[in-house]
Amino acid sequence: MTITALDFEGCYRAVSTRDSRFDGQFFTAVRTTGIYCRPSCPAITPKRANVSFMPTAAAAQQAGYRACRRCLPDAAPGSPLWNVRADLAARAMRLIGDGVIERGGVPGLAATLGYSQRQLTRVLTTELGAGPLALARAHRAHTARLLIQTTEMPMSDIAFAADFASIRQFNDTVREVFAVSPTTMRTESRRSPRTDAVAPGTPGLLTLRLPYREPLDTGWLTWFLSAHAVPGMELWADGVYTRSLRTPHGHATIRLSFQPGHVRAELALRDMRDLAPTVARVRHLLDLDADPMGIDGALGIGRADDAATPSSEAIAGHGFTPGIRVPGCLAGSELLLCTMIGQQISVRAAGTHIARLVDALGEPIDGPVPRLFPTAETIAEHGAEVLTGPARRVSAIVAAARAIADGELVLHSGRTADDLRRDLLALDGVGPWTADYVTMRSLADPDILLDTDLVVRQGAARAGIDLGDTTRWAPWRSYLSMHLWKTALEHRGALVREPALQEAKTHD
């Protein structure tokens, strides 16, 4: 979708019906007020002649519009287009969300993507209505709003944490984007029930509400997170997922729980500059930017009396539940190495092997989970001393870690699926299933069918689906894989079917 390809009638229809499914997919700019909103904004629908539609918040800001203080358009779930699309603009947006520009500037982003700065700027401006600097500025403004509204940090510290060059730039940007000063924004937030403010005296600790599009199949994510939790760096207890992760400037501990309309995320950050990339990685892990109603509709999931409308109960036909997500990852290198460790053994056995590796080589930290996953450099140097199992598999894992450490294998969200899969298959010990699984989860690729997976095949047999003819499920075959996986596990009694979480809407 380019800035010129937005369908006016379709967008206006979504705005007229306040359809929250489109929040984050485009923004409504109202010329008479100078404000831009999310499609579901509760304000009176503007007249056709007064509106235009923008593909990104940055495009609206670039055109001189300020964010609506009622619907908080920057707090909408991210656009699912950045996962569905594999073009340069989409890959750049994923990297911008991870804070690449803040760490390496536009030159760093262009180099990571393999393009010149000039070409990158031209493509992003054409496709998204704003260049890389404007997109990064919108990203910083969103980070600043989160810190202003959810912490008691001094404004000077927030400016630094959100990567503004100066206090003046921070103040000017907040006023321009949100039409209020940072101080006024904080005062207003204390009177609003939208955010979960953290009490003073807890530096580095934030509690955020990460919105998602409903419905959400919490049963599937609960099983996935709990079944794959590695003792020492992950914990699942009382409906809360806790784990440690490395961040660009240090490390963090996250605690996640599912709520109607949002995920409650408690973040303990060693460096506040890591807020934006940590939030982006959590959203990626839980696939929070997916469009479940669009996906379910394409897969034919809905009530028996209305196939286009998802239901919170199991449906007729294949017996799938609406709102399933494809779990992502927090670090591509960790995903690859853990997947290789778990090849040809059970999930529980894999957890035991990975826990041993974490205990021996993981960096100790303070908090409820005591260690970080070891770096690729550490595994390359000492992995052979800790890992057990067939010598060829241990050698392959160590070699993969060395390739990551030496920069021969690059694992980041800006890669194309074809290129990543090719590089993974070039590694000793990595076959098609591992390459597909890692590509699907690390890039949030929506269209990878795990048709060689035994459990997926069992699920297909129970659902009556022919895996030799799946073109009709494109481009959502990753989600089909998850449905089939879940179907087989339910039959085994490994997980209990739970209704999708779909209740009254709440906003960040």
Salt bridges, closest charged atoms under 4 A:
GLU9 OE2 - ARG48 NH1 2.86
ASP19 OD2 - ARG21 NH2 2.64
ASP23 OD2 - ARG38 NH1 3.24
ASP74 OD2 - HIS142 ND1 2.80
ASP74 OD2 - ARG145 NE 2.81
ASP87 OD2 - ARG85 NH2 2.78
ASP98 OD2 - ARG103 NH2 3.33
ASP98 OD1 - ARG281 NE 2.80
GLU102 OE2 - ARG140 NH1 3.49
GLU127 OE1 - ARG85 NH2 3.10
GLU152 OE1 - ARG190 NH2 2.95
ASP172 OD2 - ARG168 NE 3.87
GLU176 OE1 - ARG137 NH2 2.82
GLU188 OE2 - ARG69 NH2 2.12
ASP196 OD2 - ARG264 NH1 3.50
ASP217 OD2 - LYS486 NZ 2.51
GLU234 OE2 - ARG243 NH1 3.84
GLU266 OE1 - ARG255 NE 3.52
GLU266 OE2 - ARG264 NE 3.44
ASP271 OD2 - ARG273 NH2 2.78
ASP274 OD1 - HIS249 ND1 2.82
ASP289 OD1 - ARG283 NH2 2.70
ASP305 OD1 - ARG303 NE 3.45
GLU334 OE2 - ARG243 NH1 2.99
ASP359 OD1 - ARG371 NE 3.87
GLU363 OE1 - ARG246 NH1 3.17
GLU381 OE2 - HIS382 NE2 3.48
GLU385 OE2 - HIS382 ND1 3.38
ASP419 OD1 - ARG422 NH1 3.16
ASP423 OD2 - ARG415 NH2 2.81
ASP423 OD1 - ARG422 NE 3.13
ASP428 OD1 - ARG392 NH2 3.78
ASP436 OD1 - ARG421 NE 2.47
ASP447 OD1 - ARG477 NE 2.88
GLU490 OE2 - LYS486 NZ 3.85
GLU490 OE1 - ARG497 NH2 3.04
ASP508 OD2 - ARG145 NH2 3.49
